Amino acid sequence: MEKISTIGLPTSGRTAAWNALYASQMSQVEFTPVDKQGFGAELSIGTLGPVKLAKLTMDNYSVERSKDHINDKRPRIYSLLLQAKGSSTLHHCGHESNMSEGDFVLVDTGLPHFFDTKDFSVTIMVRVLPSLLREYLPTPEQFSGLRLGHAVGLVGTLGAMVESLSESVGNGISADHEDRVARHLLEMISMSYTAGFDISDDSAVLWRRRNDVISFIESNLRDPGLCASSIATSLNLSPRYLRSVFSVSGEKISAFILRRRLEECARQMRNPAWNGHTLTEIAFSWGFNSAAHFTRCFRDKFGMAPREYRSVATNAHN
């Protein structure tokens, strides 16, 4: 088992050094710890046949994988995250999942995501290539970004198994048995999702195509001209087929685009690094072209005006 940590890293530039270390072992992301100089972090990595298990222990932080990080030409990976300690919020594939201890969430590293912890946190990751995961979970796109609660079906058993394996990987499981254990773990993941969500084989193709559409939307969310017709043209889809692809989620494309823009604006308003930017600058940077329209839509979604929302967020940081 390999281990990397912040121990020994210089106080000045510690965040950048940790980001580089993490990228060398896992995926390229950007960590932003609350305490940029004094934060502590440790990552343990082991392999179990075709599966990689990684345990991240870290002080209060956020981590983002943007479209720029995704262009690093590394293989696409599905990562099943277990919130082993602490709590967090994940924004991924248009979903916001509030995680508590024992909860799982599936992340597609080929799509952007933002993960924010509330305090000290331990996260265990089960990382699998898409081709292997599809043998057990044919439509992982259907579940990316959705919380699988610890009280649902077999999730508690799955959580105990993942925690135990993360500790014993590399010393306790013989190489001859690793592959069998890994496949048993994947079977447990499959059964947990089957019991926890309603799976329809008929919609498999539509869910996969929907993920392509979501990837395009996330990459072009800042474009004011982004709409159903521009998406259909760019992806060579008929407007009718595009509507059917998106219908599996029960949300219209226009509503999805608006919701995602509002969520990103709200996230930027909560970020102290953007305190020097006006609300109009933030809104226009995410594709809005009318301050009045932005204010009205923001109030409808969050129940307060953008200025009030920002004030509340600022006071919470102080």
C-alpha positions in Angstrom: 0.0 0.0 0.0 1.3 3.4 -1.0 0.9 6.5 1.3 1.4 10.2 0.7 0.8 13.0 3.1 1.4 16.6 3.8 4.0 15.7 6.4 7.2 17.3 5.3 5.7 19.6 2.8 6.7 23.2 3.1 4.2 25.5 4.8 4.5 28.0 1.9 3.0 26.5 -1.2 1.7 23.4 0.7 -1.6 23.4 -1.3 0.1 23.4 -4.7 2.5 20.7 -3.5 -0.4 18.5 -2.3 -2.3 19.0 -5.5 0.7 17.9 -7.5 1.2 14.8 -5.3 -2.5 13.8 -5.5 -2.5 14.3 -9.3 0.5 12.0 -9.7 -1.3 9.2 -7.9 -5.0 9.7 -8.7 -6.7 12.3 -10.9 -5.9 15.9 -11.6 -8.0 18.1 -9.4 -7.7 21.3 -7.3 -7.9 21.1 -3.6 -8.7 24.2 -1.6 -8.2 23.7 2.1 -9.8 26.1 4.6 -6.3 26.4 6.3 -4.0 26.7 3.2 -0.8 26.5 5.2 -1.5 24.3 8.2 -3.9 21.7 6.8 -3.1 18.0 7.2 -3.9 15.3 4.6 -3.1 11.7 4.0 -3.9 9.4 1.1 -3.5 5.6 1.2 -3.7 3.6 -2.0 -3.9 -0.1 -2.6 -5.0 -2.4 -5.4 -7.4 -5.3 -5.2 -7.1 -7.1 -8.5 -8.7 -4.8 -11.1 -10.0 -2.4 -8.5 -8.1 0.4 -6.8 -9.0 1.4 -3.2 -8.0 4.8 -1.8 -8.5 6.4 1.6 -8.3 10.1 1.9 -8.1 11.7 5.4 -8.1 15.4 5.4 -9.0 18.6 7.2 -11.8 20.8 6.0 -11.5 21.3 2.3 -13.1 21.5 -1.1 -12.0 19.8 -4.3 -12.9 20.6 -7.9 -12.4 18.6 -11.1 -13.1 21.0 -13.9 -13.2 20.5 -17.7 -9.5 21.7 -17.8 -8.5 18.9 -15.5 -10.4 16.3 -17.6 -8.3 17.1 -20.6 -5.3 15.4 -19.0 -5.8 12.3 -21.3 -5.9 9.9 -18.5 -8.3 6.9 -18.6 -11.9 7.7 -17.5 -12.6 6.1 -14.1 -15.8 5.6 -12.1 -15.1 6.3 -8.4 -17.6 5.1 -5.7 -17.1 7.4 -2.7 -17.9 6.3 0.9 -18.3 9.1 3.4 -16.5 7.1 6.2 -16.2 10.1 8.6 -17.6 13.6 8.6 -20.1 15.1 6.1 -19.8 16.7 2.7 -21.7 17.9 -0.3 -21.1 16.7 -3.9 -22.2 18.6 -7.0 -22.0 16.3 -10.0 -24.1 15.6 -13.1 -26.6 18.2 -12.1 -27.2 16.7 -8.7 -26.4 18.0 -5.2 -25.8 15.2 -2.8 -25.5 15.9 0.9 -23.4 13.1 2.4 -23.4 11.9 6.0 -21.4 9.0 7.5 -22.0 5.7 5.7 -23.5 7.2 2.5 -22.1 6.4 -1.0 -22.1 8.4 -4.2 -20.8 7.5 -7.7 -18.6 9.9 -9.5 -17.7 9.8 -13.2 -14.2 11.4 -13.4 -14.9 12.1 -17.1 -17.3 14.8 -16.0 -16.8 17.9 -13.8 -17.6 17.7 -10.1 -17.2 19.8 -6.9 -16.8 18.2 -3.5 -17.0 20.3 -0.3 -16.5 18.9 3.3 -17.9 20.5 6.4 -15.1 19.6 8.8 -12.5 16.8 9.2 -13.3 14.1 6.7 -12.4 10.5 5.7 -13.5 9.4 2.3 -12.8 5.9 0.9 -12.8 5.5 -2.9 -13.4 2.4 -5.0 -12.0 3.2 -8.4 -13.1 1.1 -11.4 -12.7 1.3 -15.2 -16.0 1.9 -16.9 -15.8 -1.4 -19.0 -15.5 -3.4 -15.8 -18.2 -1.6 -13.8 -20.7 -2.0 -16.6 -20.4 -5.8 -16.2 -22.1 -5.3 -12.8 -23.9 -2.0 -13.2 -24.9 -1.6 -16.9 -25.9 2.1 -16.6 -23.6 3.8 -14.1 -24.6 7.1 -15.8 -28.0 6.7 -14.3 -26.6 7.0 -10.8 -23.7 9.4 -11.1 -24.0 12.2 -8.5 -26.9 10.5 -6.6 -26.6 9.8 -2.9 -27.0 6.2 -1.9 -28.1 6.5 1.8 -26.5 4.3 4.5 -29.9 3.1 5.7 -31.0 1.7 2.3 -31.0 -2.0 1.7 -27.5 -3.5 1.7 -25.7 -0.2 1.9 -24.6 -0.7 5.5 -23.1 -4.1 4.6 -21.4 -2.6 1.6 -19.9 0.2 3.7 -18.5 -2.2 6.3 -17.0 -4.2 3.5 -15.3 -1.2 1.8 -13.9 0.0 5.2 -12.5 -3.4 6.0 -11.0 -3.9 2.6 -9.4 -0.4 2.6 -7.6 -1.5 5.8 -6.6 -5.0 4.7 -5.6 -4.3 1.1 -1.9 -5.1 0.7 -1.6 -7.1 3.8 -4.1 -9.9 4.5 -5.5 -10.8 1.1 -3.3 -13.1 -1.0 -2.7 -12.2 -4.6 -4.4 -15.5 -5.7 -7.7 -14.3 -4.0 -7.6 -10.6 -4.9 -9.5 -10.9 -8.2 -12.3 -13.0 -6.6 -12.6 -10.6 -3.7 -12.7 -7.6 -6.1 -15.5 -9.2 -8.1 -17.4 -10.0 -4.9 -17.1 -6.3 -4.0 -18.5 -5.3 -7.4 -21.4 -7.7 -7.0 -22.2 -6.0 -3.6 -22.1 -2.6 -5.3 -24.4 -3.9 -8.0 -26.9 -5.4 -5.5 -26.8 -2.2 -3.4 -27.7 0.0 -6.3 -30.3 -2.5 -7.6 -32.0 -2.4 -4.2 -31.6 1.3 -3.7 -32.8 2.6 -7.0 -35.3 1.7 -9.7 -33.3 0.3 -12.6 -34.9 0.1 -16.1 -32.9 -1.8 -18.8 -35.0 -0.1 -21.5 -33.5 3.3 -20.7 -29.9 2.3 -20.7 -29.1 3.8 -24.1 -30.9 7.0 -23.3 -29.0 7.4 -20.0 -25.7 6.9 -21.7 -26.6 9.5 -24.4 -27.9 11.8 -21.7 -24.4 11.8 -20.1 -23.0 13.0 -23.4 -25.5 15.8 -23.4 -24.7 16.7 -19.8 -21.0 16.7 -20.6 -21.6 19.2 -23.4 -23.8 21.4 -21.3 -21.2 21.5 -18.4 -18.5 22.4 -20.9 -20.5 25.2 -22.4 -22.6 26.5 -19.4 -21.0 29.9 -19.6 -22.2 30.4 -23.2 -25.2 32.7 -23.3 -26.4 31.0 -26.5 -26.5 27.6 -25.0 -30.0 26.1 -25.6 -31.7 22.9 -26.7 -31.4 23.9 -30.4 -27.7 24.7 -30.2 -27.0 21.5 -28.3 -28.9 19.4 -30.9 -26.9 21.0 -33.7 -23.6 20.6 -32.0 -24.2 16.9 -31.2 -25.9 16.1 -34.5 -29.1 15.1 -32.8 -32.7 15.9 -33.9 -34.5 18.2 -31.4 -37.1 15.4 -30.9 -34.5 12.8 -30.1 -32.7 15.2 -27.8 -35.9 15.8 -25.8 -36.4 12.0 -25.5 -32.8 11.5 -24.3 -33.3 14.1 -21.6 -36.8 12.9 -20.6 -35.4 10.0 -18.6 -34.5 12.4 -15.9 -37.9 14.1 -15.8 -36.3 17.6 -16.2 -36.4 19.7 -19.4 -33.1 20.8 -20.9 -33.9 24.5 -20.5 -34.7 23.9 -16.8 -31.5 21.9 -16.3 -29.4 24.7 -17.9 -31.0 27.4 -15.8 -30.7 25.4 -12.5 -27.0 24.6 -13.2 -26.2 28.2 -13.9 -27.9 29.4 -10.7 -26.1 26.7 -8.7 -22.7 27.8 -10.1 -23.6 31.5 -9.4 -24.6 30.6 -5.8 -21.4 28.6 -5.3 -19.3 31.5 -6.5 -21.1 33.9 -4.2 -20.2 31.7 -1.3 -16.6 31.7 -2.3 -14.6 34.5 -0.5 -12.2 34.6 -3.5 -15.1 36.2 -5.5 -15.9 38.9 -3.0 -14.3 41.6 -5.2 -16.7 40.8 -8.1 -20.2 42.2 -8.5 -23.3 40.0 -8.6 -23.8 41.1 -12.2 -20.3 40.0 -13.2 -20.8 36.6 -11.6 -24.2 36.2 -13.3 -23.0 37.3 -16.7 -20.0 35.0 -16.4 -22.4 32.0 -16.2 -24.4 32.8 -19.3 -27.1 35.3 -18.0 -27.5 38.4 -20.1 -30.1 40.2 -17.9 -29.6 41.2 -14.3 -33.3 41.4 -13.7 -33.9 37.9 -15.1 -31.1 36.5 -13.0 -32.4 38.2 -9.8 -35.9 36.9 -10.4 -34.8 33.3 -11.2 -32.3 33.3 -8.2 -35.1 34.4 -5.8 -37.4 31.7 -7.2 -34.8 28.9 -6.5 -33.2 30.1 -3.3 -36.0 32.0 -1.7 -34.0 35.2 -1.3 -32.4 37.9 -3.5 -28.7 37.3 -4.7 -27.5 40.3 -2.5 -29.1 38.8 0.6 -27.8 35.3 -0.2 -24.3 36.7 -0.6 -24.5 38.6 2.7 -25.6 35.5 4.6 -22.8 33.4 3.0 -20.2 36.1 3.9 -21.4 36.3 7.5 -21.1 32.5 7.8 -17.4 32.7 6.8 -16.6 35.4 9.4 
